[in-house]
Amino acid sequence: MLDYHHTMLNLFESFERHQDELQSRNSLLALDAVPSPTFYIEAFFDGNLEWTEYAYDERELQNLKNDAIDSGCTFTVRLEDDED
């Protein structure tokens, strides 16, 4: 039972060392440092607003544009500001 305790303690200490190393290099924060764009799309049919949707990457935006075009809608796209 004591061997198990020492093994777990060693694993935990190793984990802490690696976490400290990653944080010191800002590796954990690097993924959050690059903001992803947020697009707001409005689709209109005969001048009336039919639907609105958010897209969080270029591929999703293109799919929404294609949906609007396929359904005979015109659309507007606005890049949302993350500082709101």
WOUR-V704114 format. One record per residue. N is the residue number from 1. BURIAL is # if it has 24 or more other C-alpha atoms within 12 Angstrom, else .. Layout:
BEGIN
n=N burial=BURIAL
n=N burial=BURIAL
END
This chain:
BEGIN
n=1 burial=.
n=2 burial=.
n=3 burial=.
n=4 burial=.
n=5 burial=.
n=6 burial=.
n=7 burial=.
n=8 burial=.
n=9 burial=.
n=10 burial=.
n=11 burial=.
n=12 burial=.
n=13 burial=.
n=14 burial=.
n=15 burial=.
n=16 burial=.
n=17 burial=.
n=18 burial=.
n=19 burial=.
n=20 burial=.
n=21 burial=.
n=22 burial=.
n=23 burial=.
n=24 burial=.
n=25 burial=.
n=26 burial=.
n=27 burial=.
n=28 burial=.
n=29 burial=.
n=30 burial=.
n=31 burial=.
n=32 burial=.
n=33 burial=.
n=34 burial=.
n=35 burial=.
n=36 burial=.
n=37 burial=.
n=38 burial=.
n=39 burial=#
n=40 burial=#
n=41 burial=#
n=42 burial=#
n=43 burial=#
n=44 burial=.
n=45 burial=.
n=46 burial=.
n=47 burial=.
n=48 burial=.
n=49 burial=.
n=50 burial=.
n=51 burial=.
n=52 burial=#
n=53 burial=#
n=54 burial=#
n=55 burial=#
n=56 burial=.
n=57 burial=.
n=58 burial=.
n=59 burial=.
n=60 burial=.
n=61 burial=#
n=62 burial=.
n=63 burial=.
n=64 burial=#
n=65 burial=#
n=66 burial=.
n=67 burial=.
n=68 burial=#
n=69 burial=.
n=70 burial=.
n=71 burial=.
n=72 burial=.
n=73 burial=#
n=74 burial=#
n=75 burial=#
n=76 burial=#
n=77 burial=.
n=78 burial=.
n=79 burial=.
n=80 burial=.
n=81 burial=.
n=82 burial=.
n=83 burial=.
n=84 burial=.
END
